[in-house]
Amino acid sequence: MEKTAPETGPGPGKYGNRGAAQDRFDLAWFFDKAVYFLVFVGGVSAIIFILSVFTFITRQGIDFISNHMDIVEFFTSTAWRPTSDSHPTYGALALIVGTASVTGLAVLVAVPFSLGSAIFVAEFATGRVRETLKILIELLAAIPSVVWGFVGLSLLNPLIIETFNVPIGLNLLNAGLILGLMAAPIMTSIAEDALKAVPDHYREAAEAMGATRWQIIWKVVLPAGKKGLLAAILLGVGRGFGETMAVLMCSGHSINIPDSIFDSVRALTASIAAELGETAVGSEHYGALFTLGIFLFIITFMINLAADLIVNGIRRK
């Protein structure tokens, strides 16, 4: 009986078994490249958006900076009268001081509360108590700024008037307290993550040497987590410089260099929000407001740059 050779036709792939493996390889390669491209686009999109925003506000304010701005008056005068018919002036010193004073008071209020809360949640609270506190902290961070503004306007305003016997409660103290309460949850969350990131063997080694619970926190945990704690504080500073609605509602919105915490002030962001909607596009006033936006952008960039340099310096040490 005559033997015949087995048929060797194509396998399941286009070109047999080897072709199927090649097809799978090509598909995996294509999928890998597609994912790489998407991740790359997502990574550079933040840079593109930031550069786009900076380009836009610079284009809107460059005409005022080039042709109408007196840099000495802008940074040294408190006369912000952009709508004057006879002699409009654009002195932003009071606005800059108002922003800095509100932010500084907010940081003084937020840092002790946020660090204390972070230490309690990370080092003392356990189980259901810890999880409940973390959820409440996240919920506080999610409250809109306009709601905080209503709290300052409706609750803190009469409380400050009655407690300190002042004519008005919409002032630096009100805005600083509200802004501190707004920044505290975010600072607490980041600080708590920084403390939990400290390796447990640091604590165990200190405990083995006879250190008390507080000595472990003060001498070991806080120094080891100082990079994250610094990042939390700087984030609070950035929140203070960038906040608009709550400061607009609680600060009194008065152009004034404060002599005390009971004086009304006006912030840079609040001025932009209050005046931009009623300003003619392309006018000097319009350009001046965008110049304030450029100044805010530069200040925020400098804060983030300083944070990066400080953190990198700590890491090298």
TORVO-204004 format. One record per residue (C-alpha): x, y, z; residue number from 1. Coordinates in nm, 3 decimals. Example, Ala and Ser with C-alpha at 12.3 -4.5 7.8 and 13.67 -1.06 7.14 Angstrom:
2
[pt [1.230, -0.450, 0.780], 1]
[pt [1.367, -0.106, 0.714], 2]
//
This chain:
317
[pt [0.000, 0.000, 0.000], 1]
[pt [0.145, 0.331, -0.103], 2]
[pt [0.212, 0.581, 0.176], 3]
[pt [0.127, 0.945, 0.129], 4]
[pt [0.291, 1.242, 0.304], 5]
[pt [0.075, 1.418, 0.561], 6]
[pt [-0.086, 1.739, 0.455], 7]
[pt [0.096, 2.048, 0.580], 8]
[pt [-0.154, 2.313, 0.505], 9]
[pt [-0.168, 2.644, 0.692], 10]
[pt [-0.249, 2.639, 1.065], 11]
[pt [-0.480, 2.868, 1.251], 12]
[pt [-0.274, 3.172, 1.166], 13]
[pt [-0.252, 3.348, 0.831], 14]
[pt [0.077, 3.177, 0.760], 15]
[pt [0.045, 2.865, 0.976], 16]
[pt [0.153, 2.833, 1.339], 17]
[pt [0.449, 3.060, 1.289], 18]
[pt [0.227, 3.316, 1.124], 19]
[pt [-0.016, 3.309, 1.417], 20]
[pt [0.266, 3.378, 1.660], 21]
[pt [0.387, 3.659, 1.434], 22]
[pt [0.037, 3.805, 1.425], 23]
[pt [0.018, 3.801, 1.805], 24]
[pt [0.361, 3.962, 1.825], 25]
[pt [0.261, 4.239, 1.584], 26]
[pt [-0.060, 4.304, 1.777], 27]
[pt [0.125, 4.320, 2.109], 28]
[pt [0.385, 4.554, 1.960], 29]
[pt [0.115, 4.781, 1.818], 30]
[pt [-0.075, 4.782, 2.148], 31]
[pt [0.245, 4.863, 2.340], 32]
[pt [0.324, 5.154, 2.111], 33]
[pt [-0.034, 5.286, 2.133], 34]
[pt [-0.030, 5.277, 2.514], 35]
[pt [0.313, 5.443, 2.518], 36]
[pt [0.181, 5.720, 2.294], 37]
[pt [-0.126, 5.777, 2.512], 38]
[pt [0.084, 5.788, 2.830], 39]
[pt [0.326, 6.028, 2.664], 40]
[pt [0.044, 6.260, 2.553], 41]
[pt [-0.105, 6.250, 2.902], 42]
[pt [0.233, 6.331, 3.053], 43]
[pt [0.305, 6.634, 2.835], 44]
[pt [-0.054, 6.762, 2.829], 45]
[pt [-0.011, 6.938, 3.164], 46]
[pt [0.292, 7.124, 3.031], 47]
[pt [0.106, 7.214, 2.713], 48]
[pt [-0.197, 7.342, 2.906], 49]
[pt [0.019, 7.552, 3.140], 50]
[pt [0.212, 7.704, 2.851], 51]
[pt [-0.115, 7.772, 2.668], 52]
[pt [-0.267, 7.950, 2.969], 53]
[pt [0.047, 8.157, 3.022], 54]
[pt [0.060, 8.244, 2.651], 55]
[pt [-0.304, 8.354, 2.654], 56]
[pt [-0.280, 8.580, 2.958], 57]
[pt [0.050, 8.722, 2.832], 58]
[pt [-0.103, 8.809, 2.495], 59]
[pt [-0.391, 8.986, 2.668], 60]
[pt [-0.167, 9.185, 2.903], 61]
[pt [0.141, 9.254, 2.692], 62]
[pt [-0.001, 9.572, 2.537], 63]
[pt [-0.065, 9.725, 2.880], 64]
[pt [0.280, 9.620, 3.004], 65]
[pt [0.452, 9.765, 2.696], 66]
[pt [0.262, 10.090, 2.646], 67]
[pt [0.073, 10.193, 2.961], 68]
[pt [0.227, 10.031, 3.267], 69]
[pt [0.440, 10.232, 3.510], 70]
[pt [0.626, 9.956, 3.692], 71]
[pt [0.719, 10.181, 3.986], 72]
[pt [0.358, 10.290, 4.034], 73]
[pt [0.232, 9.934, 3.988], 74]
[pt [0.444, 9.792, 4.271], 75]
[pt [0.468, 10.090, 4.508], 76]
[pt [0.136, 10.277, 4.485], 77]
[pt [-0.186, 10.187, 4.665], 78]
[pt [-0.401, 10.393, 4.426], 79]
[pt [-0.597, 10.139, 4.223], 80]
[pt [-0.834, 10.364, 4.024], 81]
[pt [-0.860, 10.205, 3.679], 82]
[pt [-1.199, 10.362, 3.596], 83]
[pt [-1.104, 10.723, 3.663], 84]
[pt [-1.194, 10.949, 3.371], 85]
[pt [-0.926, 11.209, 3.437], 86]
[pt [-0.627, 11.010, 3.558], 87]
[pt [-0.658, 10.631, 3.584], 88]
[pt [-0.396, 10.475, 3.812], 89]
[pt [-0.291, 10.114, 3.850], 90]
[pt [-0.116, 10.078, 4.184], 91]
[pt [-0.135, 9.716, 4.296], 92]
[pt [0.060, 9.738, 4.622], 93]
[pt [-0.250, 9.721, 4.843], 94]
[pt [-0.380, 9.423, 4.645], 95]
[pt [-0.048, 9.240, 4.679], 96]
[pt [-0.027, 9.312, 5.052], 97]
[pt [-0.389, 9.207, 5.099], 98]
[pt [-0.327, 8.875, 4.925], 99]
[pt [-0.008, 8.811, 5.121], 100]
[pt [-0.167, 8.901, 5.456], 101]
[pt [-0.472, 8.679, 5.403], 102]
[pt [-0.251, 8.391, 5.289], 103]
[pt [-0.009, 8.437, 5.578], 104]
[pt [-0.288, 8.437, 5.837], 105]
[pt [-0.448, 8.133, 5.671], 106]
[pt [-0.121, 7.942, 5.692], 107]
[pt [-0.081, 8.034, 6.059], 108]
[pt [-0.431, 7.900, 6.122], 109]
[pt [-0.407, 7.589, 5.904], 110]
[pt [-0.059, 7.455, 5.984], 111]
[pt [-0.113, 7.374, 6.356], 112]
[pt [-0.455, 7.220, 6.294], 113]
[pt [-0.348, 7.023, 5.987], 114]
[pt [-0.025, 6.889, 6.137], 115]
[pt [-0.200, 6.799, 6.462], 116]
[pt [-0.478, 6.622, 6.276], 117]
[pt [-0.230, 6.440, 6.051], 118]
[pt [-0.025, 6.321, 6.350], 119]
[pt [-0.337, 6.194, 6.529], 120]
[pt [-0.473, 6.013, 6.224], 121]
[pt [-0.139, 5.862, 6.121], 122]
[pt [0.007, 5.773, 6.462], 123]
[pt [-0.275, 5.736, 6.715], 124]
[pt [-0.607, 5.659, 6.544], 125]
[pt [-0.672, 5.299, 6.443], 126]
[pt [-0.938, 5.094, 6.274], 127]
[pt [-1.279, 5.246, 6.217], 128]
[pt [-1.190, 5.574, 6.390], 129]
[pt [-0.903, 5.636, 6.150], 130]
[pt [-1.107, 5.551, 5.841], 131]
[pt [-1.395, 5.772, 5.957], 132]
[pt [-1.164, 6.068, 6.019], 133]
[pt [-1.002, 6.028, 5.679], 134]
[pt [-1.342, 6.028, 5.508], 135]
[pt [-1.451, 6.339, 5.698], 136]
[pt [-1.128, 6.518, 5.608], 137]
[pt [-1.179, 6.436, 5.240], 138]
[pt [-1.537, 6.562, 5.261], 139]
[pt [-1.420, 6.890, 5.413], 140]
[pt [-1.175, 6.933, 5.126], 141]
[pt [-1.460, 6.886, 4.877], 142]
[pt [-1.676, 7.172, 5.010], 143]
[pt [-1.699, 7.446, 4.741], 144]
[pt [-1.532, 7.777, 4.814], 145]
[pt [-1.857, 7.970, 4.773], 146]
[pt [-2.006, 7.767, 5.060], 147]
[pt [-1.711, 7.864, 5.279], 148]
[pt [-1.776, 8.221, 5.171], 149]
[pt [-2.134, 8.197, 5.295], 150]
[pt [-2.004, 8.060, 5.627], 151]
[pt [-1.778, 8.360, 5.668], 152]
[pt [-2.047, 8.602, 5.557], 153]
[pt [-2.330, 8.463, 5.769], 154]
[pt [-2.160, 8.312, 6.075], 155]
[pt [-1.814, 8.460, 6.127], 156]
[pt [-1.917, 8.815, 6.036], 157]
[pt [-2.162, 8.869, 6.329], 158]
[pt [-1.945, 8.656, 6.559], 159]
[pt [-1.641, 8.877, 6.502], 160]
[pt [-1.850, 9.192, 6.551], 161]
[pt [-1.988, 9.071, 6.885], 162]
[pt [-1.667, 8.917, 7.015], 163]
[pt [-1.421, 9.194, 6.933], 164]
[pt [-1.660, 9.493, 6.925], 165]
[pt [-1.563, 9.604, 6.575], 166]
[pt [-1.787, 9.782, 6.326], 167]
[pt [-1.761, 9.515, 6.055], 168]
[pt [-1.671, 9.150, 6.056], 169]
[pt [-1.573, 9.122, 5.690], 170]
[pt [-1.203, 9.176, 5.732], 171]
[pt [-0.860, 9.016, 5.728], 172]
[pt [-0.941, 8.797, 6.028], 173]
[pt [-1.255, 8.658, 5.867], 174]
[pt [-1.086, 8.585, 5.535], 175]
[pt [-0.780, 8.434, 5.703], 176]
[pt [-0.986, 8.202, 5.921], 177]
[pt [-1.203, 8.084, 5.632], 178]
[pt [-0.907, 8.035, 5.403], 179]
[pt [-0.722, 7.849, 5.677], 180]
[pt [-1.019, 7.617, 5.724], 181]
[pt [-1.033, 7.560, 5.350], 182]
[pt [-0.661, 7.478, 5.322], 183]
[pt [-0.643, 7.262, 5.636], 184]
[pt [-0.815, 6.946, 5.496], 185]
[pt [-0.586, 6.929, 5.193], 186]
[pt [-0.278, 6.995, 5.405], 187]
[pt [-0.393, 6.731, 5.654], 188]
[pt [-0.444, 6.468, 5.385], 189]
[pt [-0.101, 6.523, 5.229], 190]
[pt [0.073, 6.546, 5.567], 191]
[pt [-0.093, 6.223, 5.683], 192]
[pt [0.025, 6.043, 5.370], 193]
[pt [0.378, 6.174, 5.431], 194]
[pt [0.378, 6.046, 5.789], 195]
[pt [0.241, 5.705, 5.691], 196]
[pt [0.514, 5.677, 5.428], 197]
[pt [0.782, 5.675, 5.700], 198]
[pt [0.902, 5.311, 5.729], 199]
[pt [0.780, 5.124, 6.036], 200]
[pt [1.130, 5.004, 6.123], 201]
[pt [1.219, 5.365, 6.209], 202]
[pt [0.954, 5.359, 6.479], 203]
[pt [1.048, 5.009, 6.592], 204]
[pt [1.416, 5.100, 6.624], 205]
[pt [1.335, 5.410, 6.831], 206]
[pt [1.097, 5.212, 7.050], 207]
[pt [1.363, 4.945, 7.105], 208]
[pt [1.596, 5.216, 7.234], 209]
[pt [1.340, 5.318, 7.495], 210]
[pt [1.188, 5.624, 7.329], 211]
[pt [0.838, 5.727, 7.431], 212]
[pt [0.553, 5.764, 7.182], 213]
[pt [0.594, 6.141, 7.163], 214]
[pt [0.973, 6.116, 7.132], 215]
[pt [0.929, 5.877, 6.841], 216]
[pt [0.697, 6.126, 6.667], 217]
[pt [0.905, 6.437, 6.744], 218]
[pt [1.254, 6.296, 6.691], 219]
[pt [1.197, 6.029, 6.426], 220]
[pt [0.869, 6.051, 6.233], 221]
[pt [0.849, 6.426, 6.175], 222]
[pt [1.212, 6.463, 6.057], 223]
[pt [1.176, 6.160, 5.828], 224]
[pt [0.856, 6.297, 5.673], 225]
[pt [0.963, 6.661, 5.644], 226]
[pt [0.962, 6.658, 5.263], 227]
[pt [0.595, 6.565, 5.249], 228]
[pt [0.508, 6.805, 5.531], 229]
[pt [0.682, 7.088, 5.348], 230]
[pt [0.490, 7.000, 5.032], 231]
[pt [0.164, 7.013, 5.229], 232]
[pt [0.243, 7.358, 5.369], 233]
[pt [0.344, 7.496, 5.031], 234]
[pt [0.024, 7.359, 4.880], 235]
[pt [-0.166, 7.555, 5.145], 236]
[pt [0.025, 7.869, 5.048], 237]
[pt [-0.063, 7.811, 4.683], 238]
[pt [-0.428, 7.759, 4.777], 239]
[pt [-0.424, 8.090, 4.961], 240]
[pt [-0.282, 8.283, 4.666], 241]
[pt [-0.523, 8.126, 4.419], 242]
[pt [-0.850, 8.137, 4.613], 243]
[pt [-1.109, 8.380, 4.483], 244]
[pt [-1.472, 8.352, 4.591], 245]
[pt [-1.428, 8.297, 4.964], 246]
[pt [-1.178, 8.583, 4.990], 247]
[pt [-1.403, 8.808, 4.783], 248]
[pt [-1.698, 8.740, 5.014], 249]
[pt [-1.517, 8.752, 5.349], 250]
[pt [-1.240, 9.011, 5.321], 251]
[pt [-1.452, 9.324, 5.286], 252]
[pt [-1.306, 9.394, 4.939], 253]
[pt [-1.155, 9.728, 5.043], 254]
[pt [-0.833, 9.861, 4.888], 255]
[pt [-0.629, 9.905, 5.200], 256]
[pt [-0.294, 9.811, 5.354], 257]
[pt [-0.407, 9.657, 5.685], 258]
[pt [-0.279, 9.785, 6.017], 259]
[pt [-0.456, 9.509, 6.211], 260]
[pt [-0.643, 9.188, 6.152], 261]
[pt [-0.973, 9.378, 6.178], 262]
[pt [-0.909, 9.590, 5.866], 263]
[pt [-1.077, 9.507, 5.537], 264]
[pt [-0.852, 9.412, 5.247], 265]
[pt [-0.875, 9.323, 4.882], 266]
[pt [-0.693, 9.033, 4.716], 267]
[pt [-0.553, 9.010, 4.363], 268]
[pt [-0.781, 8.725, 4.261], 269]
[pt [-1.087, 8.898, 4.405], 270]
[pt [-1.011, 9.213, 4.205], 271]
[pt [-0.986, 9.016, 3.883], 272]
[pt [-1.311, 8.830, 3.952], 273]
[pt [-1.502, 9.143, 4.052], 274]
[pt [-1.386, 9.375, 3.772], 275]
[pt [-1.318, 9.164, 3.464], 276]
[pt [-1.682, 9.106, 3.374], 277]
[pt [-1.754, 9.480, 3.352], 278]
[pt [-1.437, 9.579, 3.164], 279]
[pt [-1.419, 9.655, 2.793], 280]
[pt [-1.210, 9.403, 2.604], 281]
[pt [-0.881, 9.558, 2.491], 282]
[pt [-0.896, 9.857, 2.724], 283]
[pt [-0.621, 9.963, 2.965], 284]
[pt [-0.823, 9.831, 3.257], 285]
[pt [-0.863, 9.497, 3.078], 286]
[pt [-0.488, 9.475, 3.022], 287]
[pt [-0.416, 9.574, 3.382], 288]
[pt [-0.630, 9.288, 3.514], 289]
[pt [-0.448, 9.041, 3.295], 290]
[pt [-0.121, 9.188, 3.420], 291]
[pt [-0.237, 9.097, 3.771], 292]
[pt [-0.301, 8.747, 3.638], 293]
[pt [0.052, 8.730, 3.496], 294]
[pt [0.190, 8.841, 3.832], 295]
[pt [-0.013, 8.571, 4.012], 296]
[pt [0.109, 8.310, 3.764], 297]
[pt [0.471, 8.408, 3.824], 298]
[pt [0.428, 8.404, 4.204], 299]
[pt [0.272, 8.057, 4.189], 300]
[pt [0.554, 7.935, 3.967], 301]
[pt [0.814, 8.072, 4.209], 302]
[pt [0.643, 7.899, 4.505], 303]
[pt [0.647, 7.565, 4.322], 304]
[pt [1.005, 7.617, 4.208], 305]
[pt [1.115, 7.698, 4.562], 306]
[pt [0.938, 7.387, 4.688], 307]
[pt [1.111, 7.173, 4.427], 308]
[pt [1.454, 7.317, 4.509], 309]
[pt [1.402, 7.275, 4.883], 310]
[pt [1.276, 6.918, 4.850], 311]
[pt [1.562, 6.823, 4.618], 312]
[pt [1.808, 6.979, 4.861], 313]
[pt [1.662, 6.776, 5.146], 314]
[pt [1.675, 6.461, 4.933], 315]
[pt [2.045, 6.512, 4.854], 316]
[pt [2.122, 6.554, 5.223], 317]
//
